[in-house]
Amino acid sequence: MLCTVGAKSRTLGYWWKLKPDYDASGTVADIDCLVLAGKFADGLDRRGLLSSLLVGCLSTEHRYGGHGAKYMVLTKVNFAKDVENVLSELTGLQRADESGAFQLGKWFESNEIPDFISSESYQRGFVRDELGWKPESKDRPDVWIKPEDSFVVTINAAELQTSHAMQAGFTLRFPRITKVRGKGSEDPKNADDVVDWSQLQTLFIEQEENRQDEVSFGSQHQQQTSRFLTAKQLLMSTKQKAAKKSRKQTNEVKQFHIPEAGETLSSALDGFSFCVLPGNYCLENDSYAAAQAEENRWNTEAKLVKRREDVIRYIQSHGGTCQLAVHMGTNFVLGGTPTDASVSNLRTLMEKTDKNSTAKKEADARRLLELGGVIKWTFVYSIGKLILIPPSLHIAV
């Protein structure tokens, strides 16, 4: 059997192996990462030539880069295309000669984890610790490279998945380098301009929320999902994913999604812009808010809230607008619970931001400080008209 789907592939006899990122239908697209380390290829004929790279993201504490930025190991990716020429040109690495000697160039060997690798780690769970990266033997690199000597690569992957091996707590499934962005390239990028951990976390949350769109089959009462689809199911899946991606092209980050506005009920929130953070949105999980809702008679609609999208639709139905991220036009930032990762990360960011700074990279953080932080989501349900926000409705950040 010969597969004729118009996507890049690997030929396996008469079969072709298709991967989601090959036809741009993967969840993770155009992620910029920094090369941190490498592993040599096996075999004497390739000794001294790196066959895989370890790449990383900025740690949460250093999300805005700058001097002394630290990184978290994210994933291992094979680097086959023009590997020898690229590494020689960008880092001075020279493969072994006939005598077996090779030049490391800007790379260096170390049995210890270098200081540019953050002590911050999610390797042991989604709760951050300061124990750093503890690599398994199969992942321990042969050589490292300092950020100022390294280069940025753009990666496409099928999806983000949890990992107990990688420091970020995530790794990329089917990662593939699509662009080298080192100095002298057509589109160079600085080491501290790569993706940071909090951005990856947001992508992961969005990815999990969108899993309801996966292809399913079976009865209405008992549905099952399968990774092995018929030709018809594969075609339907491809069309659905293409349509979904097309709707997201106008977003700054492809994986974000703002639901379409429903019926307009009032103009109470007209002229105000909200950023609703990913997290847990449910009145049943907040006994204090539930008591307030019952007492003040705004519990009917609030009880219907089960997820973030419900809050966004409510805001839109009353004339408000929602944005994907905080910027100068944002009026309110809404959060679910104080323990949500998105709220916790912003709390850490605000604590480390100098409100008197003029750095462009800290503009969003300064705007958040000006807004007074994150407001509990029940705020928009507790009012019929826009009034001053009672202090009791603020999430302590």
JOPEPE-V810591 format. One record per residue. N is the residue number from 0. PSI is psi in whole degrees, -180 to 180 (999 if undefined). Layout:
[[N & PSI] [N & PSI]]
This chain:
[[0 & 137] [1 & 121] [2 & 133] [3 & 15] [4 & 136] [5 & 63] [6 & 156] [7 & 152] [8 & 173] [9 & 132] [10 & 123] [11 & 84] [12 & -121] [13 & 2] [14 & 150] [15 & 138] [16 & 119] [17 & 137] [18 & 143] [19 & -38] [20 & -16] [21 & -31] [22 & 25] [23 & 23] [24 & 3] [25 & 163] [26 & -38] [27 & 115] [28 & 137] [29 & 53] [30 & 122] [31 & 124] [32 & 158] [33 & 135] [34 & 125] [35 & -30] [36 & 177] [37 & 161] [38 & 139] [39 & 152] [40 & 152] [41 & 152] [42 & 137] [43 & -30] [44 & -16] [45 & 16] [46 & 133] [47 & 2] [48 & 125] [49 & 131] [50 & -18] [51 & 150] [52 & 147] [53 & 123] [54 & 160] [55 & 175] [56 & 165] [57 & 142] [58 & 163] [59 & -40] [60 & -20] [61 & 34] [62 & -20] [63 & 12] [64 & -142] [65 & -175] [66 & 134] [67 & 16] [68 & 144] [69 & 156] [70 & 158] [71 & 135] [72 & 126] [73 & -51] [74 & 164] [75 & 134] [76 & 136] [77 & 146] [78 & 89] [79 & -36] [80 & 118] [81 & 31] [82 & -43] [83 & -45] [84 & -42] [85 & -48] [86 & -34] [87 & -44] [88 & -42] [89 & -30] [90 & -5] [91 & 10] [92 & 129] [93 & 128] [94 & 167] [95 & 142] [96 & -167] [97 & -28] [98 & -6] [99 & 1] [100 & 141] [101 & 162] [102 & 129] [103 & -22] [104 & -123] [105 & -5] [106 & 157] [107 & 154] [108 & 144] [109 & 133] [110 & -16] [111 & 152] [112 & 124] [113 & 160] [114 & -11] [115 & -4] [116 & 124] [117 & 150] [118 & -16] [119 & 133] [120 & 145] [121 & 19] [122 & -34] [123 & 5] [124 & 176] [125 & -3] [126 & 124] [127 & 140] [128 & 176] [129 & 30] [130 & -2] [131 & -172] [132 & 129] [133 & 89] [134 & 142] [135 & 159] [136 & -36] [137 & -19] [138 & -11] [139 & 124] [140 & 158] [141 & -34] [142 & 155] [143 & 166] [144 & 134] [145 & 149] [146 & -40] [147 & -17] [148 & -6] [149 & -166] [150 & 159] [151 & 142] [152 & 145] [153 & 132] [154 & 139] [155 & 146] [156 & 163] [157 & -41] [158 & 167] [159 & 138] [160 & 152] [161 & 152] [162 & 134] [163 & 3] [164 & -32] [165 & 146] [166 & -35] [167 & -12] [168 & -9] [169 & 164] [170 & 169] [171 & 132] [172 & 128] [173 & 53] [174 & 147] [175 & 125] [176 & 124] [177 & -17] [178 & 139] [179 & 125] [180 & 40] [181 & 174] [182 & 135] [183 & -8] [184 & 174] [185 & -29] [186 & 70] [187 & 156] [188 & 143] [189 & 158] [190 & -33] [191 & 15] [192 & 11] [193 & 174] [194 & 148] [195 & 168] [196 & -40] [197 & -33] [198 & -41] [199 & -39] [200 & -42] [201 & -42] [202 & -39] [203 & -43] [204 & -45] [205 & -39] [206 & -45] [207 & -36] [208 & -30] [209 & 0] [210 & -18] [211 & -15] [212 & 1] [213 & 154] [214 & 130] [215 & 160] [216 & 167] [217 & -172] [218 & 168] [219 & -27] [220 & -18] [221 & 92] [222 & 148] [223 & 152] [224 & 149] [225 & 143] [226 & -10] [227 & 103] [228 & 153] [229 & 169] [230 & -39] [231 & -44] [232 & -38] [233 & -42] [234 & -44] [235 & -41] [236 & -43] [237 & -42] [238 & -42] [239 & -43] [240 & -38] [241 & -43] [242 & -40] [243 & -42] [244 & -38] [245 & -38] [246 & -24] [247 & -3] [248 & -29] [249 & -10] [250 & 148] [251 & -40] [252 & 124] [253 & -33] [254 & -10] [255 & 157] [256 & 127] [257 & 119] [258 & 152] [259 & 144] [260 & 142] [261 & -148] [262 & 136] [263 & 122] [264 & -32] [265 & 177] [266 & 25] [267 & -31] [268 & 14] [269 & 134] [270 & -2] [271 & 142] [272 & 135] [273 & 148] [274 & 115] [275 & 115] [276 & 151] [277 & 146] [278 & -161] [279 & 119] [280 & 101] [281 & 124] [282 & -30] [283 & -23] [284 & 2] [285 & 94] [286 & -35] [287 & -48] [288 & -37] [289 & -39] [290 & -41] [291 & -43] [292 & -42] [293 & -43] [294 & -40] [295 & 4] [296 & 42] [297 & 22] [298 & -20] [299 & -52] [300 & -36] [301 & -30] [302 & -20] [303 & -12] [304 & 125] [305 & -16] [306 & 173] [307 & -41] [308 & -29] [309 & -39] [310 & -42] [311 & -45] [312 & -37] [313 & -44] [314 & -46] [315 & -36] [316 & -18] [317 & 25] [318 & -5] [319 & 165] [320 & 153] [321 & 143] [322 & 161] [323 & -27] [324 & 163] [325 & 130] [326 & -170] [327 & -21] [328 & -2] [329 & 135] [330 & -37] [331 & 142] [332 & 119] [333 & 139] [334 & 163] [335 & -79] [336 & 158] [337 & -23] [338 & -5] [339 & 141] [340 & -38] [341 & -39] [342 & -44] [343 & -41] [344 & -41] [345 & -34] [346 & -46] [347 & -41] [348 & -45] [349 & -37] [350 & -28] [351 & 1] [352 & 132] [353 & 114] [354 & -15] [355 & -1] [356 & 152] [357 & 8] [358 & 134] [359 & -36] [360 & -20] [361 & 11] [362 & -45] [363 & -40] [364 & -40] [365 & -37] [366 & -40] [367 & -40] [368 & -40] [369 & -34] [370 & -13] [371 & 10] [372 & -156] [373 & 136] [374 & 142] [375 & 140] [376 & -26] [377 & -11] [378 & -46] [379 & -17] [380 & -19] [381 & -3] [382 & 147] [383 & -28] [384 & 155] [385 & 121] [386 & 178] [387 & 144] [388 & 119] [389 & 140] [390 & -29] [391 & -16] [392 & -5] [393 & 141] [394 & 132] [395 & 105] [396 & 999]]
